[in-house]
């Protein structure tokens, strides 16, 4: 019997599982919670969803690999206090979600969403759509994790002035004018022609963007959220849009999902709604499995894991030692 055991409660293709099995680790695949509860008792490592009950059953787990970059459902008090390392999927989504951000921004800036509605109505109506030239405009980026960095790089390539807000000190980045601490959030909001939320949901970011924050933004500004829905007070954002205090918004995430039928945002022509799909790409699954295999290899070898999360703040603080897995750099 191998001395190291890992439970997988999230299906992986057999070709990738074969690579895991070559790494001198006992692999146990489970399909439901009852199986997971039974098998995690003597597991050293675990991949899949986590709950307080499952963690309580784990007598020797040392590493938990999350299935996503966002960790909303992982950091309950028992896990924060547990000795196990938690790793996430930071970096695999960065360039894909940044592309979604720019699909949003260019659609709003060119009024494409309005022209598309007119197309569906069979109307040739070029008048009455405001167009914004993005080069030279200021973009504010909230959160410089992998996604935020990828957004900032693309904004600079479009000739935009890039400002950011992030709690961790950053070195000099040639594509960014300045990185501000969280206490200067309103300064960045007030200067932004487009503001993009890229942070995870934590106790510090819960409803961080509220009515007061939105009130300092320009009436000509666009607001984009591809981070987490609970970072933004949706009622306050809706009110700001209804009052004409923002030029438009594009949202992939919401406080409650799905967005309620009949919500005012559905019918606003200056609002784009996508159903939490910013990370969709045929590139993602191979990246996910490659990272899992690499972390299993590192775990078996006693090496530093990729994407170790600081459980007190809820996100990865230390950058990976391998850029192969960080697509914010692409």
ABEGO torsion letter per residue (X at the ends): XBABBBBBBBBBBAAAAAAAAAAGBBBBBBABAAAAAAAAAABABBBEBBBAAAAAABAABABBBBABABAAAABBAAAAABABBBBBABGAAAAAAAAAAAAAAAAAAAGAAAAAAAAAAGBBBABGBBBBBABGBBBBBBEABAAAAAAAAAAAAAGBBBBBBBABBBBBBAABABBBBAAAAAAAAAABABBBBABBBBAAABGABBAAAAAABBAABBBBBABBAAABBAAAAAAAAAAGABAEBBBABBABOBBBBGBAAAABAABBBBBGAAABBAAAAAAAAAAAAAAAAAAAAGBBBBGBBBAAAGBBABBBABAAABAAAX
